[in-house]
Amino acid sequence: TVDLATLLADLVSDFGAEKAKFTASPPMLATIRPHALIRALRNLIDNAIRYGDAANVSLSRKSDMAVITIADNGAGLPEGQLETVFEPYVRLENSRNRETGGVGLGLAIARTIVQAHGGTIDLMNQSEGGLSARVEIPMSM
């Protein structure tokens, strides 16, 4: 059982205050595999920084679910691509240049890890611009 607020604060601090910010949250406990969930969240934060210049991370509660939101200020994605990008090896940035990204496995890995925790992960364009990743995982009872 891990406090997600502490886990997120520590993870976000690894990126530095100029690249990622975490909106403080009261403690929120969940039974997770911490290293796996950190990998999934790191992939999402990396993408937010790479394609949206910064990551704004927050944690809230919805019924018995912890909701982690990672938002950026980038261009967002075409609506028809919001699900496609979770498929292995799909990249919307076509250069295949390692400087601009990986090989298209980050979101597929993130979704697999979140689903293994009994959760969901979705991407949505924000009305004010940018993209938001929303992760919901069950909280400890």
C-alpha positions as CSV (number, residue, x, y, z in Angstrom):
1,T,0.0,0.0,0.0
2,V,1.5,3.3,-1.2
3,D,0.5,6.9,-0.7
4,L,0.0,8.1,-4.2
5,A,0.4,11.8,-3.2
6,T,3.9,11.1,-2.0
7,L,4.7,8.9,-5.0
8,L,3.6,11.6,-7.4
9,A,5.4,14.4,-5.5
10,D,8.7,12.4,-5.6
11,L,8.3,11.5,-9.3
12,V,7.5,15.0,-10.4
13,S,10.5,16.4,-8.4
14,D,12.7,14.1,-10.5
15,F,11.8,16.2,-13.6
16,G,12.5,19.6,-12.0
17,A,10.1,22.4,-11.2
18,E,10.6,24.1,-14.5
19,K,9.3,21.0,-16.4
20,A,6.8,19.4,-14.1
21,K,4.5,20.6,-11.3
22,F,2.4,18.6,-8.9
23,T,-0.7,20.1,-7.3
24,A,-0.4,19.0,-3.7
25,S,-2.9,16.5,-2.5
26,P,-3.9,14.9,0.8
27,P,-2.6,11.4,1.3
28,M,-4.4,8.8,-0.9
29,L,-3.6,5.1,-0.4
30,A,-3.6,2.5,-3.1
31,T,-2.3,-1.1,-3.3
32,I,0.0,-0.9,-6.3
33,R,3.2,-2.2,-7.7
34,P,5.1,1.1,-7.2
35,H,7.9,0.6,-9.7
36,A,5.5,-0.5,-12.5
37,L,3.1,2.4,-11.9
38,I,6.0,4.9,-11.7
39,R,7.1,3.6,-15.2
40,A,3.6,4.2,-16.6
41,L,3.4,7.7,-15.1
42,R,6.9,8.6,-16.1
43,N,6.0,7.7,-19.7
44,L,3.0,10.1,-19.5
45,I,5.0,12.9,-17.9
46,D,7.8,12.5,-20.4
47,N,5.3,12.8,-23.3
48,A,3.7,15.9,-21.7
49,I,7.1,17.6,-21.5
50,R,8.3,16.5,-24.9
51,Y,5.2,17.5,-26.8
52,G,3.7,20.1,-24.5
53,D,6.7,21.8,-22.9
54,A,5.6,21.0,-19.3
55,A,3.5,18.6,-17.3
56,N,0.9,19.6,-14.7
57,V,0.1,16.7,-12.5
58,S,-2.8,16.4,-10.1
59,L,-4.4,13.8,-7.9
60,S,-8.0,13.6,-6.9
61,R,-10.6,11.1,-5.8
62,K,-13.7,9.9,-7.6
63,S,-15.7,7.4,-5.5
64,D,-13.3,4.5,-4.8
65,M,-10.8,5.5,-7.5
66,A,-7.7,7.6,-7.4
67,V,-7.6,9.9,-10.5
68,I,-4.2,11.1,-11.7
69,T,-4.3,13.8,-14.4
70,I,-1.2,14.8,-16.4
71,A,-1.9,17.8,-18.6
72,D,0.3,19.8,-21.0
73,N,0.1,22.9,-23.1
74,G,0.9,21.4,-26.4
75,A,-1.1,21.1,-29.6
76,G,-3.1,18.1,-28.5
77,L,-4.0,15.3,-30.9
78,P,-6.5,14.8,-33.7
79,E,-9.6,13.3,-32.1
80,G,-9.3,10.2,-34.3
81,Q,-5.8,9.5,-32.9
82,L,-6.6,9.6,-29.2
83,E,-7.0,5.8,-29.0
84,T,-4.7,4.8,-31.9
85,V,-1.6,6.2,-30.0
86,F,-2.0,3.4,-27.4
87,E,-1.2,0.8,-30.0
88,P,2.4,-0.5,-30.0
89,Y,4.8,1.2,-32.4
90,V,2.4,4.0,-33.3
91,R,4.0,7.4,-33.3
92,L,2.4,10.6,-34.7
93,E,5.9,12.2,-34.9
94,N,7.2,10.4,-38.0
95,S,10.9,11.3,-38.0
96,R,11.9,8.2,-35.9
97,N,14.6,10.4,-34.5
98,R,15.5,9.3,-31.0
99,E,15.9,13.0,-30.1
100,T,12.2,13.6,-30.7
101,G,10.9,10.4,-29.1
102,G,11.0,6.7,-28.9
103,V,9.6,3.9,-31.0
104,G,6.0,4.2,-30.0
105,L,5.8,1.8,-27.0
106,G,5.5,4.3,-24.1
107,L,1.7,4.7,-24.2
108,A,1.1,1.0,-24.9
109,I,3.3,0.1,-21.8
110,A,1.5,2.7,-19.7
111,R,-1.9,1.4,-20.6
112,T,-0.9,-2.2,-19.9
113,I,0.5,-1.3,-16.5
114,V,-2.6,0.8,-15.5
115,Q,-5.0,-2.0,-16.7
116,A,-2.9,-4.6,-14.7
117,H,-3.7,-2.4,-11.6
118,G,-7.5,-2.6,-12.4
119,G,-7.5,0.9,-13.8
120,T,-8.1,2.9,-17.0
121,I,-6.1,5.4,-18.9
122,D,-7.5,7.9,-21.4
123,L,-6.3,10.9,-23.4
124,M,-8.4,13.9,-24.1
125,N,-7.9,17.3,-25.7
126,Q,-8.4,20.2,-23.3
127,S,-10.8,23.0,-24.4
128,E,-8.2,25.6,-23.5
129,G,-5.5,23.7,-25.5
130,G,-3.2,20.9,-24.8
131,L,-3.6,17.2,-24.0
132,S,-4.7,15.6,-20.8
133,A,-3.9,12.0,-19.7
134,R,-6.3,10.7,-17.1
135,V,-5.4,7.6,-15.1
136,E,-7.9,6.0,-12.7
137,I,-6.8,3.2,-10.4
138,P,-8.7,1.6,-7.5
139,M,-7.8,2.9,-4.0
140,S,-7.2,0.7,-1.0
141,M,-10.2,-0.1,1.1
